[in-house]
Amino acid sequence: MSTLVRTTLLGEVETPRLGPAPYLVDRDGAPYVPTATGGVVLGLRLGDGVFDVDGDHAAPGVTLVHPDPAACHALTAFACLGNEAVVRTGDARGATGRVLGKREGRVIAVFPQEVLARMLPADRVAIRAHGQGAAVRGSSTVLNVDPAVLAALDVGSVRARVPSYLVGNGFGRPAHQWDLDVQVDRADAAHWRLGDLLCIDDVDVRHNAGHREGWLTMAVVVHASSPLPGHGPGAMPILCGPAADFDVRVDPTGHVGVTPDLLGCPDA
């Protein structure tokens, strides 16, 4: 792990965008306006429930992109859970946060709420990328996570274990740049929290994410749910390997995943 190269990346806080008609259509055919999709999201924190907000793919903190598509691909591929994020422009210049995850070509970075209140779309944020390309851990592949965070996580404890058929958006995509949306209802996942670890059975994400019997993927919940068909709470993969190599303990009530204290980012 100590030989991993560190890279400085640059992202810009995303500006939320809508088409000329603001509506999307939910799984029952009803139109809705997709609030909190990208940009600066205030008042949403790690530990909040994935169904606590009336939004669409709402993620805590800010989402980062880059105007150059190739640079944006690199930003999402190299940024890892727990990497330092430093604001370089605007009223919050000099403030630090941490990378939480990624979603559909964006990086999600969390900051203390008082920092978020001073941030604006187009503010520039530098990411101290570290972790991608890590050596295999036993027979399992490590991805998308800073080594220091991985060492601090209890990766055997998960909030829930879900079957592969619940995965929607994200299948067929590169897990180094994408998350997996889990198609669950409030009745089944009201206890899920942002920052939780999930175990997803029969999924192999080492290359493009897809179904594979006898394998499993450990992932961190990085955004809240969505009414859009094929979507739901998003979980970013951090470990993948043969199921026989994992000792998974499902703890629906006492599980502790990624927290502000673990990241060293209070009030995030």
Long-range contacts (C-beta under 8 A, 24 or more apart in sequence): 1-134, 1-135, 1-147, 4-130, 4-131, 4-133, 4-134, 4-147, 5-130, 5-133, 6-128, 6-129, 6-130, 7-78, 7-128, 7-129, 7-130, 8-126, 8-127, 8-128, 8-129, 9-74, 9-75, 9-78, 9-79, 9-126, 9-127, 9-129, 10-66, 10-71, 10-75, 10-88, 10-124, 10-125, 10-126, 10-127, 11-64, 11-65, 11-66, 11-72, 11-75, 11-79, 11-107, 11-109, 11-124, 11-125, 11-127, 12-64, 12-65, 12-66, 12-67, 12-121, 12-122, 12-123, 12-124, 12-125, 13-39, 13-40, 13-62, 13-63, 13-64, 13-119, 13-120, 13-121, 13-122, 13-123, 13-124, 13-125, 14-38, 14-39, 14-62, 14-63, 14-64, 14-65, 14-106, 14-121, 15-39, 15-121, 15-122, 16-121, 24-56, 24-227, 24-228, 25-228, 26-227, 26-228, 26-229, 27-227, 27-228, 27-229, 32-56, 32-227, 34-226, 34-228, 36-224, 38-63, 38-106, 39-63, 39-121, 40-116, 40-119, 40-120, 40-121, 41-116, 42-113, 42-116, 42-117, 43-113, 44-194, 44-224, 45-113, 45-194, 45-260, 45-267, 45-268, 46-100, 46-110, 46-193, 46-194, 46-195, 46-258, 46-259, 46-260, 46-263, 46-268, 47-193, 47-194, 47-195, 47-259, 47-260, 48-193, 48-194, 48-224, 49-190, 49-191, 49-192, 49-193, 49-194, 49-224, 50-189, 50-192, 50-193, 50-194, 50-221, 50-223, 50-224, 50-225, 50-233, 51-186, 51-189, 51-190, 51-192, 51-224, 51-225, 52-224, 53-224, 55-224, 56-226, 56-227, 56-228, 57-103, 57-223, 57-224, 57-226, 57-231, 57-234, 58-223, 58-224, 59-100, 59-101, 59-103, 59-108, 59-194, 59-222, 59-223, 59-224, 59-234, 60-100, 60-108, 60-110, 60-194, 60-268, 61-97, 61-100, 61-108, 61-109, 61-110, 61-111, 61-116, 61-268, 62-108, 62-109, 62-111, 62-116, 62-119, 62-125, 63-103, 63-106, 63-107, 63-108, 63-109, 64-106, 64-107, 64-108, 64-109, 64-125, 64-127, 65-105, 65-106, 65-107, 72-105, 73-105, 73-177, 75-107, 75-127, 76-102, 76-105, 76-106, 76-107, 76-176, 76-177, 76-178, 77-132, 77-174, 77-176, 77-177, 78-127, 78-129, 78-132, 79-107, 79-127, 79-129, 80-129, 80-130, 80-131, 80-132, 80-144, 80-145, 80-146, 80-149, 81-131, 81-144, 81-145, 81-146, 81-149, 81-220, 81-236, 81-238, 81-258, 82-131, 82-145, 82-146, 82-148, 82-149, 82-263, 83-127, 83-128, 83-129, 83-130, 83-131, 83-146, 84-127, 84-128, 85-109, 85-111, 85-125, 85-126, 85-127, 85-128, 86-125, 86-126, 86-128, 87-111, 87-115, 87-119, 87-123, 87-124, 87-125, 88-123, 88-124, 88-125, 88-126, 89-123, 89-124, 90-118, 90-119, 90-120, 90-123, 90-124, 91-118, 91-119, 91-120, 92-118, 92-119, 92-123, 96-265, 97-125, 97-265, 97-268, 98-263, 98-264, 98-265, 98-268, 99-127, 99-146, 100-195, 100-220, 100-222, 100-258, 100-263, 101-144, 101-179, 101-220, 101-222, 101-223, 101-234, 101-236, 102-144, 102-177, 102-178, 102-179, 102-222, 102-236, 103-178, 103-179, 103-222, 103-223, 103-234, 103-236, 104-169, 104-178, 104-179, 105-177, 105-178, 108-222, 108-223, 110-260, 110-263, 110-265, 110-268, 111-265, 111-268, 112-265, 112-266, 112-267, 112-268, 113-267, 113-268, 114-267, 132-176, 137-239, 138-241, 138-245, 139-241, 139-242, 139-245, 140-239, 140-240, 140-241, 140-242, 140-245, 140-246, 141-206, 141-239, 141-240, 141-241, 142-238, 142-239, 143-175, 143-176, 143-205, 143-206, 143-237, 143-238, 143-239, 143-240, 144-175, 144-176, 144-236, 144-237, 144-238, 145-238, 145-239, 149-258, 149-262, 149-263, 150-238, 152-262, 153-197, 153-257, 153-258, 153-262, 154-256, 155-197, 155-218, 155-238, 155-239, 156-246, 156-247, 156-248, 156-249, 157-197, 157-249, 157-251, 157-255, 157-256, 158-196, 158-197, 158-198, 158-199, 158-218, 158-248, 158-249, 158-250, 158-251, 158-255, 159-191, 159-192, 159-193, 159-196, 159-197, 159-198, 159-221, 159-250, 159-251, 159-252, 159-255, 159-257, 160-189, 160-192, 160-196, 160-198, 160-199, 160-250, 160-252, 161-198, 161-199, 161-200, 161-201, 161-248, 161-250, 162-198, 162-199, 162-200, 162-201, 163-200, 163-201, 163-202, 164-200, 164-201, 164-202, 164-203, 164-211, 166-232, 167-200, 167-203, 167-209, 168-229, 168-230, 168-231, 168-232, 169-230, 169-231, 170-209, 170-234, 171-209, 171-210, 171-211, 172-208, 172-209, 172-210, 173-208, 173-209, 174-207, 174-208, 174-209, 175-205, 175-206, 175-208, 175-209, 175-217, 175-236, 175-237, 175-240, 178-209, 179-219, 179-222, 179-223, 179-234, 179-235, 179-236, 179-237, 180-205, 180-209, 180-217, 180-219, 180-234, 180-235, 180-236, 180-237, 181-226, 181-230, 181-231, 181-232, 181-233, 181-234, 182-232, 182-233, 182-234, 182-235, 183-230, 183-231, 183-232, 184-225, 184-232, 184-233, 186-225, 189-225, 189-233, 191-252, 191-253, 192-221, 192-233, 193-221, 193-257, 194-221, 194-222, 194-223, 194-224, 195-220, 195-221, 195-257, 195-258, 195-259, 196-220, 196-221, 196-255, 196-257, 196-258, 197-221, 197-255, 197-257, 197-258, 198-235, 199-246, 199-248, 199-250, 200-235, 201-243, 203-240, 204-240, 205-237, 205-240, 206-240, 209-237, 214-242, 214-243, 214-244, 215-240, 215-241, 215-242, 215-243, 216-240, 216-241, 216-242, 216-243, 216-246, 216-248, 218-246, 220-257, 220-258, 221-257
